[in-house]
Amino acid sequence: METQKSERLLSLDVFRGITIAGMILVNNPGSWGNIYPALEHAKWNGITPTDWIFPFFLFIVGVAITFSLTKRKERGDDHKRLMVQIFRRAAILFVLGLIMYGYPYFNLSTQRIPGVLQRIAVCYFFSSFIFLKAGVKTIAYISAALLLAYWGIMTLIPVPGIGYPNLEPATNLGAWLDRAILGLDHLWKGSKVWDPEGILSTVPAVSTTLLGVLAGYWLRKKIEPAQKVVWLFVFGNAGLVLGTIWDIWFPINKGLWTSSYVVFTAGLALQFLAICYWLIDVKGFKWWTKPFVVYGMNAITVFFLSGIVAKTLGFIRFTNAQGKETSLMGYLYNSMFTWWLSPVNASLAWAILNVLFWLGIMWILYAKKIFIKV
């Protein structure tokens, strides 16, 4: 999923790095009960900055697909061989996701099957396949068709056992399908009866990735950079407007990955990409980019390792000096922050420490030119 060195956009690496740093920030608060609203997901309908992060990453995956596969597609490389490579990458991502959620017990009877890395894997696989087999117009039509079909499926098809279509957390068609196919024991424990990375909502997530593919096509066009940026902003604003209007009938909702959410967040991603591209690749303002490049060059690695280490810190338990059982994470968090900061600021400080710690680890890898690809 990396772009080729000869065509690499520094702005895309920076965008990826900012996004993955944001993931680590929101996934590692000191206390889940003490979080600034902007660093929480919307309760259901609606959107917060935290809800931008995952679709941004899928959008970036789409842009990278265009840059990494275009020349191989144009020179007629064997599609079967390419698809074997793409499937291998997707399979590794999917397995890493299973490991990340199963660790450290790996109880197959309660193993969560969907997940963040699993969704990235599925979206990468299908978007790459569509990219290899279709032209730009067809890709646009497929992306639109997926969004319209998902809208119709979620709002028109009655939910078995409920009797009417609805968009509530536990009773919508996607939740029913997850329970029917995967079973309750293999869903996200936080929601118990549905999964935010479930089967049906992955369909519009593929569209998010395809919109990134289309953005990659636009960035590769042989036109003036200023024209590219202007139209990225135009398309981005169009996405924001269309997503806001669509929200009236199909609410913006990350948990359901609604079509309005796809269009709205793609609009935001286009705006963000335009800013990065103009400042970094066109105007050459690169002095601030190094930390994000460091993150962006090993994005999957740092996401996976940060999740494993966070779970390890939570599973290591002992009795403290007061005779109370605590986790290693709880001990470190309380020792470092809670005694002098307010609860919400202590929680934020721990999250920031995680971002800085992993930046240091990734900087070592970057300095040694170690880039772990899947």
N, C-alpha and C positions, 0 to 999 in steps of 0.2 A: 504493500500500500504506500510505499515511498515513491516520490517522483524521481525520474532519472537525473543524474547529476548534471548532465549537460543542459537540462531545461529547468533546473530546480528554481522555484520561486522562494526567495527568502521570506517574503511576506506570508506565504502559506505555512512555512515552518513556525513562524512567530505566532500566527493565528492558532495553529495546533498547540503550541506551547502554552499560550494564554489559556486556551480551553482546558488542557489537561491540568494546569495549575489550579484552575477554578474547580475542577472535579475534586482534586485533593482537598482543597479548602472546604468545600461544602460537605464532603464525606467524612471529615475528621474533626468535628467539634469536640470540645472537652466534655460537654454535657448536652445531650439531645434535648433536654428540657430548657436550655438557656441559649437561644440562638436569635440573632438579629433577623427580623422578618425577611430581608432581602436574601438571606442565606438559607431560607427554607423553601421547599416546594409549595406551590399553591395548594390549599387544602383539597380542592377538587377543581371546579371550573376557575379560570383565571390564569394568570402567569406572573412569575417573579423572575428576577435575573438568574436564579438557580435553574429555572426551567429552560433557560436558553442553552445550557451547557451541552447536554446530550445531543440535541439536534444539530448544534454547531459542529460537533465532532463527526456525526454522520455526513453532514454537508461537506466537510473537509475531506472525508474519505472519498466522496464522489469527485471532488476536484482532483484529488491525487490519482484516481483511476484514469481520468482523461490524460493527465500528463505522463503516467507510467505506461499506458497501453497504446496511445495513439500511433506512435511510430511503428510498433510491432503490428498493429492492425493495418496500417497503410502499406507496409512492405509485404503483407500477405503471409505473415508467420502462421504456422499451423494452429488452427483454433483449438483442435483437440488437445494439443500439447499445452497451450496456454490455459485451457480450462482445467487441466490436471493440476497445473501450478496454482491456479486460483482456488481450486477446491482444497488443495493441501493447505494453503494459507488460512482459508476459512475454517477448515477442520481443526487446525492448531488453535485458532482463536476460540472456537467453540469449546474445545477441551480445556483450555486455560480458564474459561469462564466457569466450567463445571468444577475444576480444581479450586478456584478462588472461593466459590460458595460452599463447597463440600469440606474444605479444610477446617479443622484438623481431623474430624471424625470419619468423613467419607462414608456415611451411612446411606447406602443406595436406596433404602426404603423411604427415606425422607429427603433425598437429594433434590434440590431445586434444579429444574431443567432450564427454564428461561433465565435471562440475565443480561447485563449490559454487554459483556464481551460476546455473548451468544447472539444478541441482536446485531451487533457490529458485524459478526461473521456472516450471518444470513444476508444482511443488506449488502455487504461487500460482494458476496457470491452472485446474487441475482443481478445487482447493478452492473457488475463486470460482464456477466453473460449478455445482458441487454446491450451494453456498450459495444461488445464485439459483433453482435448480430444486427444491430440497427443503426440507422443514421440519426442525425441530430433531431430532425423533425419527428421521426418515429419515437425517439426517446421522450420528447416533449409530450406527444400524444399519450404514451404509456403512463407517464407520470400523472397527467391530468386524469386519465381513465381510472387509475388506482384510487385517486382521491375522491372522485365522483362515485365510484363503486362502493368504497368504504362508507361514504356518507349515506348512500342508499341502504346498504346492508344494516348499518347501525340504527337507522331511524325508521325503517319500513318493515323489517322482518320481525315478527313476534318472537319473543324469547320463550323457548320451551319451559313449561312449568310456571311461567309468569303470565303469558297470554297476550302481552302487548310489548312493543318495542320501547326501550327506555335507555337512559344514559346514566343510571345510578351505579355506584361502585360495585356492588355485589350482584346486581340483577341484570346488567346489560348483556348483550349477546356474546361479547368477547369474554366476559367472566364465565358465562355458562360454558362456552367452548373450551376454555382452559380447564375447568373442572371435569368436563366430559372426556377430554382427550388425555390430559396430564394427571388428573386426580388431585385431590386436596393436599396430599402429602408432598407434592412436587412443585408447589407454588411458593411465592415469597411469603415468609413467615410474618412479615410486617402487616400484610393485608389479609392473609389466611385463606380467603375464598376467591381471590383473583390475583393476577400478576401484572404489574405495570409494564413488563416486557413480554406480555403474552402473545399468543399465536396470531390472533386476528389483527391486533394493533401493529404488528410487524409489517403488514401490507402497506399502510401509509408511510411507515418508516423507510421502506424501500424508495418511496417517492421522494422523501427528504434527500436521500443519497443521490437519486437521479437528478434532482435539481442542482446538486453540487457538480454532477457530471456536466450539465448544461453550462454552469458557470465556468468550468474548466475549458469547455469549447470556446467560450467567449474570450477568455484570457489568452488563448492561443491564436486568436485571429490576428492577422497581419495588418493591424490598423494602429493609429496613433494611441499611445497610452492614455492621453487625456480623454479620448473618445471612449475607450474602454471604461474608464472610471465614471464618466458621466452616465453611461448606460447601465453600469452596475448600480449606481444610485437610483436611476429611473426604475429599473426592475425591482430594486429593493423597496422603494416607496410603494410601488404597485402591489408588492406582496403584503406590506403592512396594511394598506387600505383594504385589499381583498380579504385578508385574514380577519380584519376588524368587522367587515360587513358580514362575512360568513359566520362569524361568532354569534350573530343574532339567531340563526337557525341551527347551528352545529357548534356549540360553545368551545372556545379555546380550552384545551384540557390535555395536560401532559400524560396523565394516567391512561387515557384512552387514545392518545396520540391522534387527536381528531384532525380532520382535513384542514380546518381553520388554523389549528396549531402548526401544522406543517407549513402552510403558506406564510403565516405571520413570522415564524422563526426563520424561514428561508429568507424573508425580506430583511430581517435583522442581520443574518449572516452575510448577505450581499453587501449591506452597508458597512459592516465591520471589515469584510474582505477588501472593499474598495478603499477604505481609509488606510489599511495596512499596505496595500499594493501601491497606492499613491505616495505615501510617506517613505516607504522602505525601498521598493524596487524602482520607482520613478525618480523621486527627489533625493534618495540616498541618505535619509536620516536613519542611520543604523546604530548610533552610539548606545541606544537603550535596549537593543534587541537581544543581546547575548544570552541573558538568563532564559528567555523564552525559546530561543533556538536550542539551548541545551535541553530544555524540557521536550521540545517538539521532536527532536531527533531520536528520542527513546520513549515515545509517548505510551505505547502499550506496556512496555517494560515497567515504567514507573507506576502506572495505574495498577498493574498486577501486584508488584512488590509492595506498594503502599497498603493495598488491601490485605495482603497476607500478614504483614508486620503488625498492622492495626489489630487484626484478629488475635495474633500471638500475644500482644500486650494485654489483651482482654482475657485470654485464657490462662495466663500465668497468674496464679493466685497464692496469697500467703497471709499470715496473721501479722498485723502491724503492732507497733509498740503499745497501742491502746487496747489490744486484744481483739480487734475487729478484723474480719476477713476482708481483704481488698485485692483488686487486680493490680498488676504492675502498672497498667495505664492509669488507673485511679490514683495510685500512690504517687507517680510522677506528676500527674496533673495537679493534685492537691498540694504537693510539696513546692511546685514551681509557681503556681498562679493563684489558686483560690484564696490564699491567706492575705493577699494584698490587692486583688482586683475584684470588681463587682462580678457576680455570676456570669452575666452575658459577655463581659469583656475578658474574663478568664477563659471562657469557652472559645472565644475568638482567638485569643492569644495562643491556645493550644493548637488550633487549626493552622494559624500562621506559622507556628514552629514546625509543624509537619511539612508545610510547603517549603520552608527554608532548608529543613533537614534533607528532604528528597532532592532539592536543587543541588545541594552539596554532593550527594551521592552521584547524581546524573552528571555533574560537572567533572567528577573524576573519570567517569566513563567517556565523556566527551573529550577530555584532555588526552586520554589514551586511545582515542579514535575507535572506541568500542560502541558499535551501533547494532543492537540486537533486533533483528527483523524476524517476522513470522511469515 
